[in-house]
């Protein structure tokens, strides 16, 4: 009887061991199957992260915060009007518009197709000494030369802005930089300070506008 009991215990132990090994084998097979069917992301994730973002064609620059968010003077509103009219609707460019009106250039700017305008914001004119500014506004030929020096034939996208360009005043302006950072040297401004684009790639019906923080002047000649 003792021998039969011992044999029964051994058979039970062997059966349990067989079931245990079978279960482990099943788990190992399932794990292998899962590993084989689950795609690995370790190699593709860095490529996705490193992909370059598309270049935006929206206006850029800190100065864009001064542009109204809605109405005729907003970016959307300006895009529907020719450039002098569009600037007249934008309070950030009110002094420039007064100068354009004084030089009788409203029609010229509104009817000339495909131009780039370097538009001094109001603080740019405020930086000019009052007596010098009043003298300029009273001298139509000189004012016309200064204002047309800010206008370049052709609509320049940001990646075309850097370089030396011929202006409507039949002289040249040199712009340096890339991306969203563009400057014009101090020797090309009225007050002798480097000019920067503070709000670029603003679209109107006939022009691309780059708002700048200094008033430019033609080279003495």
C-alpha positions in Angstrom: 0.0 0.0 0.0 2.9 2.3 0.8 4.3 1.5 -2.7 1.0 2.4 -4.4 0.7 5.6 -2.5 4.3 6.6 -3.4 3.6 5.8 -7.0 0.5 8.0 -7.0 2.3 10.9 -5.5 5.0 10.6 -8.2 2.5 10.5 -11.0 0.7 13.5 -9.6 4.0 15.4 -9.4 5.0 14.5 -13.0 1.6 15.6 -14.3 1.8 18.9 -12.5 5.3 19.5 -13.9 4.1 18.7 -17.4 1.2 21.1 -17.1 3.6 23.8 -15.7 6.1 23.3 -18.6 3.3 23.3 -21.1 1.9 26.6 -19.7 5.4 28.2 -19.8 5.9 27.1 -23.3 2.6 28.6 -24.3 3.5 31.9 -22.6 6.9 31.9 -24.3 5.2 31.3 -27.7 2.7 34.1 -27.1 5.4 36.5 -26.1 7.4 35.6 -29.2 4.3 36.0 -31.4 3.6 39.4 -29.8 7.1 40.6 -30.3 7.1 39.4 -33.9 3.8 41.2 -34.8 4.4 44.5 -32.8 6.2 47.0 -35.0 9.3 48.7 -33.6 9.2 52.5 -33.3 12.7 53.0 -32.1 14.1 53.7 -35.5 11.3 55.7 -37.0 10.6 58.1 -34.1 13.8 60.2 -34.5 13.1 60.6 -38.2 9.6 61.9 -37.5 10.9 64.3 -34.8 13.7 65.6 -37.0 11.4 66.4 -39.9 11.6 70.1 -40.9 8.4 72.2 -40.4 7.1 73.9 -43.4 8.0 77.6 -43.8 5.0 79.8 -42.8 3.8 82.4 -45.3 2.1 84.4 -42.5 3.2 87.8 -41.2 6.1 87.6 -38.7 7.8 89.8 -36.1 7.2 91.4 -32.7 5.8 94.5 -34.3 2.9 92.6 -35.7 1.2 92.9 -32.3 0.5 96.6 -33.1 -1.6 95.6 -36.1 -5.4 95.4 -35.4 -6.7 91.9 -35.2 -9.9 92.7 -37.1 -11.4 95.3 -39.4 -9.9 97.1 -42.4 -6.5 97.7 -40.7 -6.1 94.0 -39.8 -3.9 91.6 -41.9 -7.0 90.2 -43.6 -8.5 93.7 -44.2 -5.2 95.1 -45.6 -5.0 92.2 -48.1 -8.1 93.4 -49.8 -7.0 97.0 -50.5 -4.1 98.6 -52.5 -1.1 99.5 -50.3 -1.7 103.2 -49.6 -5.3 102.6 -48.8 -4.4 99.6 -46.7 -1.8 101.6 -44.7 -4.3 104.3 -44.2 -6.5 101.8 -42.4 -3.7 100.7 -40.1 -3.1 103.0 -37.1 0.5 101.8 -36.8 1.3 103.5 -40.1 -0.6 106.7 -39.8 2.5 109.0 -40.0 3.7 107.3 -43.1 0.3 107.8 -44.7 0.4 111.6 -43.9 3.8 111.7 -45.6 2.5 109.8 -48.6 -0.4 112.2 -48.9 1.9 115.3 -48.6 4.0 114.0 -51.5 0.9 113.2 -53.6 2.0 109.6 -53.9 -1.3 107.9 -52.9 -2.4 107.2 -56.5 1.1 106.1 -57.5 1.4 103.5 -54.7 -2.2 102.3 -55.2 -2.0 101.8 -58.9 1.6 100.4 -59.2 1.3 96.6 -59.4 3.6 94.1 -57.6 5.8 96.2 -55.4 7.5 95.7 -52.0 7.1 98.5 -49.5 9.5 99.1 -46.6 7.0 100.9 -44.4 8.3 102.9 -41.4 6.0 102.5 -38.3 5.0 105.6 -36.4 7.9 105.3 -33.8 10.4 105.5 -36.8 9.1 109.0 -37.6 9.1 110.0 -33.9 12.8 109.2 -33.8 13.5 111.9 -36.4 14.1 115.4 -34.9 10.9 117.4 -35.2 12.5 120.3 -37.1 14.1 117.8 -39.6 10.8 116.0 -40.1 8.8 119.2 -40.6 11.4 120.4 -43.1 11.2 117.1 -45.0 7.4 117.2 -45.1 7.5 120.7 -46.5 10.0 119.8 -49.3 8.0 117.8 -51.8 10.9 116.7 -54.0 13.0 115.6 -51.1 10.0 113.9 -49.5 9.2 112.1 -52.7 12.8 110.9 -53.0 12.7 109.5 -49.5 9.4 107.8 -49.8 10.1 106.2 -53.2 13.4 105.0 -51.7 11.2 102.7 -49.5 9.6 101.1 -52.5 11.1 98.2 -54.5 9.6 96.9 -57.8 8.4 93.3 -57.5 6.8 91.5 -54.6 9.6 90.1 -52.5 9.0 87.0 -50.4 11.0 86.7 -47.2 13.5 84.4 -48.8 14.1 87.0 -51.6 14.4 90.0 -49.3 18.1 89.9 -48.5 20.3 91.6 -51.1 20.7 94.9 -52.9 17.6 96.1 -54.7 16.8 99.0 -57.0 14.1 101.3 -55.7 11.4 103.5 -57.4 13.8 106.4 -56.6 16.3 104.8 -59.1 18.8 104.2 -56.3 19.6 101.1 -54.2 18.8 99.7 -50.8 20.7 96.8 -49.2 18.9 94.5 -46.9 20.8 91.9 -44.8 19.5 88.8 -43.0 17.5 85.7 -43.4 14.5 83.8 -42.0 12.6 86.4 -40.0 15.6 88.6 -39.1 16.3 91.4 -41.5 18.2 94.7 -41.1 19.3 97.8 -43.1 22.6 99.4 -42.2 22.8 102.6 -40.1 24.3 104.5 -43.0 21.0 104.0 -44.8 18.7 105.6 -42.2 17.8 109.2 -41.4 18.9 109.1 -37.8 22.0 106.9 -38.3 20.6 103.8 -36.5 20.3 100.3 -38.0 16.8 99.6 -39.2 15.1 96.3 -38.5 12.0 94.6 -40.0 9.6 94.4 -37.1 6.6 93.0 -38.9 7.2 91.3 -42.3 5.4 89.6 -45.1 2.2 91.7 -44.8 0.1 91.3 -47.9 -2.0 94.0 -49.6 -3.8 93.8 -53.0 -0.8 95.1 -54.9 2.2 94.9 -52.5 4.1 93.0 -49.9 4.9 95.2 -46.9 7.7 94.9 -44.4 7.2 97.3 -41.5 10.5 98.7 -40.3 11.6 100.7 -37.2 13.6 103.5 -38.9 13.1 105.9 -41.7 15.4 105.2 -44.6 17.2 107.8 -46.7 18.7 107.7 -50.2 22.5 107.8 -50.4 23.9 111.3 -50.8 24.8 111.9 -54.4 
